[in-house]
Amino acid sequence: MLYRRRGWVEELAIIDRVMRAVSTISDPNELVRVYWDGVHELLPIEDYLALSRRGVEPPDYIVTRSSRFKEHFNPWTEREKLPRLRGGLLGEIAYADAPLVIDDIPARLAADDPGRFYLEGFQSLIALPNYDEGKGLNVGISLFGSGVQFDRSVVPLMHWQAGLFGRGTQNQVLRNQLAAALAELDRELQVVGAIQRSLLPPELPNIPGFQFAAHYQTSARAGGDYYDFFPLGDDEWGLFIADVSGHGTPAAVLMAITHAIAHTRPGTPKPPSELLAHLNRHLTQLYTSSGAFVTAFYGTLSPARRQLSYAVAGHNPPRLLRGERVLAVDGVAGLPLGISAGERYDEATLTLETGDVLLLYTDGITEAMSPPDAVGRRALFGVERLDEVLRLCARCPASEHLERIRGAVASFAGGAAASDDQTLVTVRCTG
């Protein structure tokens, strides 16, 4: 009798050692080798064969493993080097879609059988399929010489074990494929993110009497926030901030489209109402039929008059720090870009005073969330906390306002990664 039961303690030790080793392996080929080395300690089978019909047209099949191979190839990475056969007894086994026990191999092996090399000299075999969606795409075969007996009562357990391991091996293959696909996707997203950041202003405006600072952080490799500065002539500047609905690559693409439309508009990008109407018209006609939209704030700054003329498309109102007070710059409002093609945008004017700080931001700042409390509730950072940070830094330079806000948001979120893109632009009137 070939199968000799060991004591349960010894069997358990072998299985535990093999399972522990298997859990550390990511290469499917190595996984199979380590697993079957362990199985052979429990079932001392010296001769074996493995067939696969995965990825080939019937009646073809591939011999993936054999104890008679002189050179062993990896079935996943060197499949083209493996023998490809058609028909014969092995063909019957490969397409049986059922476990088989065959006791008369010599009687069933024709002289011209394509699998004779692998079967000649053996009397019996146990063929156990590994099912995938109900089909035995892979088959493991144990081979026995003449006069060798085996306990057939262990065949059901062998089929169970081999089937489960086959599924585990296939899952490892899929896991590796998924990891490779995700790595490639991440590389592509990094490129998208780099392209997106190249669309942002390479430097801040240098305007006597004003300080500028900006911070830009996406929640993924790429995102939908956007800020820009437009030199308008006559020493005027356009200040633009926008937030595309959604996150990730789709938002980044629409952000790039918004940038292109803004920069290819004929003439000077002013007044603010006309630029927003231009963006809205083109976005609505061609790019936002899927339900996406863009919130935006655009203002034109006249440093000589210290005046900011602005229009708003659904964007959260900027904050104005004046002395000890923080005010909302909310003189006008309008629908986000990309919703209604005929939307008109009104304008308002803000006169800045020496010491004023104007903060433009996206809702990733105010909608940053705290860690859950004891009952799972989470809070938003909110406008009130943002205003408090501004008040505490009333006399700080523009860049320090950004650092204070970023630190407060990060602390409030408990150090968690941002769940939404976060953009800040500060303008300080120094007089």
C-alpha positions as CSV (number, residue, x, y, z in Angstrom):
1,M,0.0,0.0,0.0
2,L,1.5,3.3,-1.1
3,Y,-0.3,5.6,1.3
4,R,0.9,5.1,4.9
5,R,-0.8,7.2,7.5
6,R,1.5,8.9,9.9
7,G,0.4,9.8,13.4
8,W,-1.8,12.9,13.5
9,V,0.7,14.9,15.4
10,E,3.4,14.3,12.7
11,E,0.9,15.0,9.9
12,L,-0.2,18.2,11.6
13,A,3.4,19.4,12.0
14,I,4.1,18.7,8.2
15,I,1.0,20.6,7.1
16,D,1.6,23.5,9.5
17,R,5.2,23.9,8.2
18,V,4.0,23.8,4.6
19,M,1.1,26.2,5.1
20,R,3.4,28.6,7.0
21,A,5.9,28.5,4.1
22,V,3.2,28.9,1.5
23,S,1.9,32.1,3.2
24,T,5.2,33.9,2.6
25,I,5.4,33.1,-1.2
26,S,4.2,35.3,-4.0
27,D,5.6,33.4,-6.9
28,P,2.9,30.8,-8.0
29,N,5.6,28.5,-9.4
30,E,7.5,28.5,-6.1
31,L,4.1,28.1,-4.3
32,V,3.4,24.9,-6.2
33,R,6.8,23.5,-5.6
34,V,6.8,24.1,-1.9
35,Y,3.2,22.8,-1.6
36,W,3.8,19.5,-3.4
37,D,7.1,18.9,-1.6
38,G,5.0,18.9,1.5
39,V,2.3,16.7,0.0
40,H,4.8,14.1,-1.0
41,E,5.8,13.8,2.7
42,L,2.3,12.8,3.4
43,L,1.6,10.9,0.2
44,P,5.0,9.6,-1.1
45,I,4.2,9.9,-4.8
46,E,7.3,9.9,-7.0
47,D,5.9,10.3,-10.5
48,Y,3.5,13.0,-11.5
49,L,2.1,14.9,-14.4
50,A,0.2,18.2,-14.8
51,L,-1.9,19.3,-17.8
52,S,-3.5,22.6,-18.6
53,R,-6.0,23.7,-21.2
54,R,-6.2,27.2,-20.1
55,G,-5.8,29.6,-23.0
56,V,-5.8,27.0,-25.7
57,E,-8.4,25.8,-28.1
58,P,-9.8,22.3,-27.8
59,P,-8.6,19.6,-28.3
60,D,-5.1,21.0,-27.5
61,Y,-3.6,20.9,-24.1
62,I,-0.2,21.8,-22.5
63,V,2.0,19.5,-20.3
64,T,3.0,22.0,-17.6
65,R,4.8,19.6,-15.2
66,S,6.2,16.1,-15.4
67,S,8.6,14.1,-13.3
68,R,10.2,13.0,-16.6
69,F,11.1,16.6,-17.7
70,K,14.8,17.1,-17.9
71,E,14.3,20.8,-17.7
72,H,11.5,22.4,-15.8
73,F,9.9,25.7,-17.1
74,N,7.7,28.1,-15.3
75,P,4.1,27.5,-16.6
76,W,3.2,31.2,-16.0
77,T,6.2,32.9,-17.5
78,E,7.7,30.3,-19.9
79,R,4.5,28.7,-21.2
80,E,5.6,28.8,-24.8
81,K,8.5,26.4,-24.0
82,L,6.1,23.7,-22.7
83,P,4.9,20.8,-24.8
84,R,1.6,21.3,-26.5
85,L,-0.3,18.1,-27.4
86,R,-3.5,17.1,-29.0
87,G,-5.7,14.0,-28.4
88,G,-4.7,10.6,-26.9
89,L,-5.3,9.4,-23.4
90,L,-4.0,12.6,-21.9
91,G,-6.4,14.5,-24.1
92,E,-9.3,12.5,-22.6
93,I,-8.1,13.3,-19.1
94,A,-7.5,17.0,-19.8
95,Y,-11.1,17.4,-21.1
96,A,-12.9,14.9,-18.8
97,D,-14.0,17.7,-16.3
98,A,-14.1,15.0,-13.6
99,P,-11.7,13.1,-11.3
100,L,-10.5,9.8,-12.9
101,V,-8.8,6.7,-11.6
102,I,-7.3,4.6,-14.4
103,D,-5.9,1.1,-13.6
104,D,-5.0,-0.1,-17.2
105,I,-2.8,2.5,-18.8
106,P,-1.0,0.0,-21.1
107,A,-4.2,-1.3,-22.5
108,R,-5.5,2.2,-23.3
109,L,-2.2,3.6,-24.6
110,A,-2.1,3.4,-28.4
111,A,1.3,3.1,-30.2
112,D,1.0,6.6,-31.7
113,D,-0.5,8.2,-28.6
114,P,1.0,11.7,-28.3
115,G,1.4,11.3,-24.6
116,R,3.2,8.0,-24.7
117,F,6.5,9.5,-23.4
118,Y,4.8,10.7,-20.2
119,L,2.6,7.5,-19.6
120,E,4.7,4.6,-20.8
121,G,5.9,2.3,-18.0
122,F,3.0,3.2,-15.6
123,Q,0.1,0.9,-14.8
124,S,-2.4,3.3,-13.1
125,L,-3.0,7.0,-12.3
126,I,-5.2,9.3,-10.3
127,A,-6.2,12.5,-12.3
128,L,-7.7,15.3,-10.2
129,P,-9.0,18.5,-12.0
130,N,-8.7,22.0,-10.6
131,Y,-12.0,23.7,-11.5
132,D,-12.3,27.3,-12.7
133,E,-15.9,28.3,-13.3
134,G,-16.9,24.7,-13.3
135,K,-14.3,23.5,-15.9
136,G,-11.2,21.5,-15.1
137,L,-8.8,23.8,-16.8
138,N,-5.8,22.3,-15.0
139,V,-5.4,18.6,-14.0
140,G,-2.9,17.1,-11.6
141,I,-2.0,13.4,-12.2
142,S,-0.3,10.9,-9.9
143,L,1.3,8.0,-11.6
144,F,2.0,4.5,-10.3
145,G,4.1,1.6,-11.6
146,S,3.0,-2.0,-12.1
147,G,2.1,-3.8,-8.9
148,V,1.9,-0.6,-6.8
149,Q,-1.3,-0.4,-4.8
150,F,-2.9,2.7,-3.3
151,D,-5.7,3.2,-0.8
152,R,-8.6,4.5,-2.9
153,S,-10.3,5.8,0.2
154,V,-7.8,8.7,0.3
155,V,-8.7,9.9,-3.3
156,P,-11.6,12.1,-2.2
157,L,-9.4,13.9,0.3
158,M,-6.7,14.3,-2.3
159,H,-9.2,15.8,-4.7
160,W,-10.4,18.2,-2.0
161,Q,-6.9,19.3,-1.1
162,A,-5.7,19.6,-4.7
163,G,-8.8,21.6,-5.7
164,L,-8.5,24.1,-2.9
165,F,-4.8,24.5,-3.5
166,G,-5.5,25.0,-7.2
167,R,-7.9,27.9,-6.4
168,G,-5.3,29.3,-4.0
169,T,-2.6,29.2,-6.7
170,Q,-4.9,30.9,-9.2
171,N,-5.8,33.6,-6.7
172,Q,-2.1,34.2,-6.2
173,V,-1.7,34.6,-10.0
174,L,-4.6,37.1,-10.1
175,R,-3.2,38.9,-7.1
176,N,0.1,39.4,-8.9
177,Q,-1.6,40.5,-12.0
178,L,-3.7,43.0,-10.1
179,A,-0.6,44.3,-8.3
180,A,1.2,44.8,-11.6
181,A,-1.9,46.5,-13.1
182,L,-2.2,48.8,-10.1
183,A,1.5,49.6,-10.3
184,E,1.2,50.5,-14.0
185,L,-1.9,52.6,-13.2
186,D,-0.1,54.4,-10.5
187,R,2.8,55.2,-12.8
188,E,0.3,56.6,-15.3
189,L,-1.4,58.7,-12.6
190,Q,1.9,60.1,-11.5
191,V,2.5,61.3,-15.0
192,V,-1.1,62.8,-15.1
193,G,-0.3,64.5,-11.7
194,A,3.0,65.9,-13.1
195,I,1.3,67.2,-16.2
196,Q,-1.5,68.7,-14.0
197,R,1.0,70.5,-11.8
198,S,2.8,71.9,-14.8
199,L,-0.4,73.8,-15.6
200,L,-0.2,75.7,-12.3
201,P,1.6,79.1,-12.2
202,P,5.4,78.6,-12.1
203,E,5.8,81.6,-9.9
204,L,3.6,84.0,-7.9
205,P,2.9,87.6,-9.0
206,N,5.4,90.3,-7.9
207,I,3.2,93.3,-7.2
208,P,4.5,96.2,-5.0
209,G,2.2,96.6,-2.0
210,F,1.0,93.0,-2.0
211,Q,2.2,89.6,-0.8
212,F,1.1,86.3,-2.4
213,A,1.3,82.7,-1.2
214,A,-0.2,79.5,-2.6
215,H,-0.6,75.9,-1.5
216,Y,-1.8,73.0,-3.6
217,Q,-2.3,69.4,-2.5
218,T,-4.3,66.7,-4.2
219,S,-5.9,63.8,-2.3
220,A,-4.8,61.4,-5.0
221,R,-2.0,61.5,-7.6
222,A,-4.0,64.0,-9.6
223,G,-7.0,66.1,-8.7
224,G,-9.5,68.7,-9.7
225,D,-8.4,71.9,-7.8
226,Y,-6.9,74.7,-9.9
227,Y,-5.5,78.2,-9.3
228,D,-4.1,80.7,-11.7
229,F,-2.8,84.3,-12.1
230,F,-3.4,86.3,-15.3
231,P,-1.3,89.4,-16.1
232,L,-3.9,91.7,-17.6
233,G,-1.8,94.8,-18.6
234,D,-2.1,98.2,-16.9
235,D,-0.5,96.5,-13.9
236,E,-3.7,94.6,-13.3
237,W,-3.8,90.9,-12.4
238,G,-6.5,88.2,-12.6
239,L,-6.8,85.8,-9.6
240,F,-8.5,82.5,-10.3
241,I,-9.4,79.5,-8.2
242,A,-11.6,76.6,-9.2
243,D,-12.6,73.2,-7.9
244,V,-13.9,70.4,-10.2
245,S,-16.5,68.1,-8.8
246,G,-15.2,64.6,-8.0
247,H,-11.7,63.4,-7.4
248,G,-8.8,61.8,-9.2
249,T,-8.1,61.5,-12.9
250,P,-11.6,62.5,-14.2
251,A,-11.4,65.7,-12.2
252,A,-7.8,66.3,-13.3
253,V,-8.8,66.0,-16.9
254,L,-11.7,68.5,-16.5
255,M,-9.3,70.8,-14.6
256,A,-6.9,70.7,-17.6
257,I,-9.8,71.5,-20.0
258,T,-10.8,74.4,-17.8
259,H,-7.2,75.7,-17.9
260,A,-7.1,75.4,-21.7
261,I,-10.4,77.2,-22.2
262,A,-9.3,80.0,-19.9
263,H,-6.0,80.4,-21.6
264,T,-7.2,80.2,-25.2
265,R,-10.0,82.7,-24.9
266,P,-9.4,85.5,-27.4
267,G,-8.4,88.8,-25.8
268,T,-7.7,89.7,-22.2
269,P,-9.4,87.6,-19.6
270,K,-11.5,90.3,-18.2
271,P,-14.0,91.4,-16.9
272,P,-14.6,88.5,-14.5
273,S,-18.2,88.0,-15.5
274,E,-17.2,87.5,-19.2
275,L,-14.5,85.0,-18.4
276,L,-16.8,82.9,-16.2
277,A,-19.5,83.0,-18.9
278,H,-17.0,81.9,-21.5
279,L,-15.9,79.0,-19.4
280,N,-19.4,78.0,-18.6
281,R,-20.6,78.1,-22.2
282,H,-17.8,75.8,-23.4
283,L,-17.9,73.4,-20.5
284,T,-21.7,73.0,-20.8
285,Q,-21.7,72.5,-24.5
286,L,-18.9,69.9,-24.7
287,Y,-17.6,68.6,-21.4
288,T,-20.1,68.3,-18.5
289,S,-22.9,66.3,-19.9
290,S,-22.0,63.5,-17.5
291,G,-23.0,65.7,-14.5
292,A,-19.6,67.1,-13.6
293,F,-19.3,70.8,-12.8
294,V,-16.7,73.4,-11.7
295,T,-17.0,75.9,-9.0
296,A,-14.9,79.0,-9.5
297,F,-14.0,82.5,-8.2
298,Y,-12.3,85.0,-10.5
299,G,-11.3,88.5,-9.6
300,T,-9.3,91.2,-11.3
301,L,-7.0,93.1,-9.0
302,S,-6.0,96.8,-9.6
303,P,-3.1,97.4,-7.2
304,A,-3.1,101.1,-7.8
305,R,-6.7,101.4,-6.7
306,R,-6.5,98.4,-4.3
307,Q,-9.7,97.2,-5.9
308,L,-10.8,93.6,-6.7
309,S,-13.6,93.2,-9.1
310,Y,-14.9,89.6,-8.9
311,A,-17.5,87.1,-10.0
312,V,-18.4,83.8,-8.5
313,A,-19.6,80.5,-10.0
314,G,-20.8,78.4,-7.0
315,H,-17.5,78.7,-5.2
316,N,-17.2,79.1,-1.4
317,P,-16.8,82.8,-0.7
318,P,-13.2,83.9,0.1
319,R,-12.4,85.1,3.6
320,L,-11.2,88.7,4.2
321,L,-9.3,89.3,7.4
322,R,-9.6,93.0,8.3
323,G,-8.2,93.9,11.7
324,E,-9.7,91.5,14.2
325,R,-12.7,90.6,11.9
326,V,-13.1,88.0,9.3
327,L,-15.6,88.7,6.6
328,A,-17.1,86.6,3.8
329,V,-16.5,88.0,0.3
330,D,-20.0,87.2,-0.9
331,G,-21.3,90.2,-2.7
332,V,-22.4,88.1,-5.7
333,A,-23.2,84.4,-6.4
334,G,-23.9,82.3,-9.4
335,L,-24.3,78.6,-10.5
336,P,-21.2,76.5,-10.9
337,L,-19.7,76.2,-14.4
338,G,-21.0,73.5,-16.6
339,I,-24.7,73.3,-15.4
340,S,-26.6,75.9,-17.4
341,A,-25.2,77.2,-20.7
342,G,-27.1,80.5,-20.4
343,E,-26.0,81.4,-16.9
344,R,-25.1,85.1,-16.4
345,Y,-22.5,86.1,-13.8
346,D,-22.8,89.4,-11.9
347,E,-19.8,91.3,-10.5
348,A,-19.0,93.0,-7.3
349,T,-16.1,95.2,-6.2
350,L,-14.0,94.9,-3.0
351,T,-11.6,97.7,-1.9
352,L,-8.7,96.4,0.1
353,E,-7.1,98.3,3.0
354,T,-3.5,98.1,4.3
355,G,-3.2,95.0,6.4
356,D,-6.1,93.1,4.8
357,V,-5.6,89.4,4.0
358,L,-7.7,87.8,1.3
359,L,-7.9,84.0,1.5
360,L,-9.1,82.0,-1.5
361,Y,-9.6,78.3,-0.8
362,T,-11.4,75.1,-2.0
363,D,-13.8,73.1,0.1
364,G,-11.2,70.5,0.8
365,I,-10.1,72.8,3.6
366,T,-13.4,73.4,5.4
367,E,-14.7,69.9,4.7
368,A,-11.7,68.2,6.2
369,M,-13.0,65.7,8.8
370,S,-11.9,64.8,12.3
371,P,-11.3,61.2,13.4
372,P,-14.5,59.5,14.6
373,D,-15.5,60.0,18.2
374,A,-16.6,57.2,20.6
375,V,-19.9,56.7,18.8
376,G,-18.4,57.1,15.3
377,R,-19.4,60.7,14.7
378,R,-17.1,63.0,12.7
379,A,-16.9,66.8,12.5
380,L,-16.0,69.2,9.7
381,F,-13.2,71.7,10.1
382,G,-15.6,74.3,9.0
383,V,-15.5,78.1,8.2
384,E,-15.5,79.0,11.9
385,R,-12.2,77.2,12.6
386,L,-10.7,78.7,9.5
387,D,-11.6,82.2,10.6
388,E,-10.2,81.6,14.0
389,V,-6.8,80.6,12.5
390,L,-6.8,83.8,10.4
391,R,-7.6,85.9,13.4
392,L,-4.7,84.4,15.4
393,C,-2.3,85.3,12.7
394,A,-3.6,88.8,11.8
395,R,-0.1,90.4,11.4
396,C,1.6,87.4,9.8
397,P,3.0,87.4,6.2
398,A,1.0,85.7,3.6
399,S,3.1,82.5,3.6
400,E,2.6,82.1,7.4
401,H,-1.1,82.2,7.1
402,L,-0.9,79.2,4.8
403,E,1.3,77.3,7.2
404,R,-0.9,78.0,10.1
405,I,-4.0,76.9,8.2
406,R,-2.3,73.7,6.9
407,G,-1.1,72.8,10.4
408,A,-4.6,73.4,11.9
409,V,-6.3,71.3,9.3
410,A,-3.8,68.4,9.6
411,S,-4.1,68.5,13.4
412,F,-7.9,68.5,13.2
413,A,-7.8,65.5,10.9
414,G,-5.6,63.6,13.3
415,G,-2.8,63.3,10.7
416,A,-5.0,61.4,8.3
417,A,-4.5,61.8,4.6
418,A,-6.6,64.4,2.9
419,S,-9.8,63.0,1.5
420,D,-10.3,65.9,-0.9
421,D,-8.0,68.2,-2.8
422,Q,-6.9,71.3,-0.8
423,T,-5.9,74.6,-2.3
424,L,-5.1,77.9,-0.6
425,V,-4.2,81.3,-2.1
426,T,-3.5,84.3,0.2
427,V,-3.2,87.9,-0.8
428,R,-2.0,90.4,1.8
429,C,-2.2,94.1,1.2
430,T,0.9,95.6,2.7
431,G,0.3,99.2,1.6
